[in-house]
Amino acid sequence: VAVLFYSPTHNIPLWLRMLRSELPDVPVYAGSEAPTDAIRLAVAWAPPKGYFDRFPNLQAVYSTGAGVEHILAAEPGPNILVGRVIDPGMAEAMSQFCTYHAIRIHRDFDRIARQQRERVWHVPVQPRAADTRIGILGLGMLGRHLAGALRPFGFSVSGWSRSPKSIDGVRCHWGEDGLREILGSCSQIVCLLPLTEQTRNILNAGLFARMQRGAALIHVGRGGQIVMEDLVAALRSGQIGQAVVDVFPGEPLPASSPYWDEPHLVVTPHVASQPDPLTAAHQIAAEYRRLISGDEMTNLIDRQSGY
Ligand SMILES: NC(=O)c1ccc[n+]([C@@H]2O[C@H](COP(=O)([O-])OP(=O)(O)OC[C@H]3O[C@@H](n4cnc5c(N)ncnc54)[C@H](OP(=O)(O)O)[C@@H]3O)[C@@H](O)[C@H]2O)c1
């Protein structure tokens, strides 16, 4: 009985070391060397389609991160449970990233930086935080944490989810009507949705047209949710005032991409938040023990809804 780790991008020796230290009595293998019959639990990032077919006794696959669309795209058998790592450090890092950009945009700190380069001493009018309403698309583990992080700065916060929600201090919206309401009422929109059939290409010209003119977009969900050509057009027309994009339809973004130079667009290389291998290994070890003892595993996703 053994555990498998697969990833084309992670630091494999580090992840193996962490998993082995948390599961000292269990063999943990990296992709290519795994004895296929022994594998019961896999921890993976972006496996190729059909990858799990070779493990006849596999029962559960956990994503190394918060998103699972890359696991579902590999099409694990219908009876295989799919889960994800829930790392409080990831939520903190995501809130740091989004709060930093929200404050930078709200206070127009780019302009202050420009002023220094131009040796201009000019004191702009200080905007009131309560007048800036920030809308978070996705009120899951990360979106909720961000809502809580923004509130102490005095921002007005709205959120959008699939099912109705009630969160203290957050104006909650859901469904199609809710999307229209949140887009029309916020001067900054943060996308923290999982990538599913419903959210693929959701950040498109139609959605941008429903945002307030000149509003800002902070996209930290998944690359498959944004139509970059539409974003560039919206930035050039002024419909969107500025954007931060951390996740792209094709990653890594090639050096030849025009997006690096687009005015009013901040490009970051999928760095908003990453799982901590130690926390992940600790959680995976607990899931492994549940699996072996027949207890219900946790942090599983609903394969029907895709998140
Ligand atoms: N850029 C990065 O570095 C980075 C790092 C980590 C994660 N991420 C991305 O962030 C995503 C969100 O993570 P999470 O852990 O917060 O996800 P989560 O806990 O699964 O929450 C997802 C939220 O999105 C809502 N949602 C899903 N489909 C929807 C739809 N069709 N319409 C309206 N709302 C919908 C859900 O609504 P309900 O509450 O009603 O179910 C829920 O509130 C991940 O899937 C990943 O893609 C990015």
The ligand as a Gaussian input file, in Angstrom:
#p B3LYP/6-31G(d) Opt

LIG

0 1
 N       -3.742000      32.459000      -8.504000
 C       -3.393000      31.608000      -7.579000
 O       -2.248000      31.567000      -7.147000
 C       -4.445000      30.694000      -6.993000
 C       -4.132000      30.011000      -5.808000
 C       -5.111000      29.216000      -5.238000
 C       -6.351000      29.081000      -5.832000
 N       -6.622000      29.760000      -6.977000
 C       -7.961000      29.625000      -7.599000
 O       -8.958000      30.069000      -6.691000
 C      -10.090000      29.218000      -6.851000
 C      -11.022000      29.342000      -5.682000
 O      -10.514000      28.626000      -4.576000
 P      -11.409000      28.317000      -3.281000
 O      -10.641000      27.359000      -2.456000
 O      -11.878000      29.593000      -2.664000
 O      -12.662000      27.582000      -3.963000
 P      -13.956000      26.983000      -3.259000
 O      -13.773000      26.915000      -1.768000
 O      -14.286000      25.755000      -3.985000
 O      -15.081000      28.102000      -3.528000
 C      -15.556000      28.371000      -4.788000
 C      -16.565000      29.523000      -4.729000
 O      -16.947000      29.853000      -6.052000
 C      -18.373000      29.814000      -6.147000
 N      -18.793000      29.353000      -7.488000
 C      -18.437000      28.230000      -8.147000
 N      -19.044000      28.156000      -9.342000
 C      -19.830000      29.260000      -9.434000
 C      -20.721000      29.745000     -10.413000
 N      -20.947000      29.070000     -11.554000
 N      -21.365000      30.903000     -10.169000
 C      -21.180000      31.581000      -9.011000
 N      -20.327000      31.179000      -8.045000
 C      -19.672000      30.024000      -8.250000
 C      -18.819000      28.827000      -5.102000
 O      -20.186000      29.059000      -4.802000
 P      -20.964000      28.224000      -3.663000
 O      -20.389000      28.731000      -2.362000
 O      -22.375000      28.601000      -3.820000
 O      -20.653000      26.779000      -3.892000
 C      -17.839000      29.151000      -3.966000
 O      -18.303000      30.244000      -3.222000
 C       -9.452000      27.840000      -7.060000
 O      -10.353000      26.954000      -7.685000
 C       -8.277000      28.177000      -7.939000
 O       -8.654000      28.078000      -9.291000
 C       -5.699000      30.550000      -7.566000

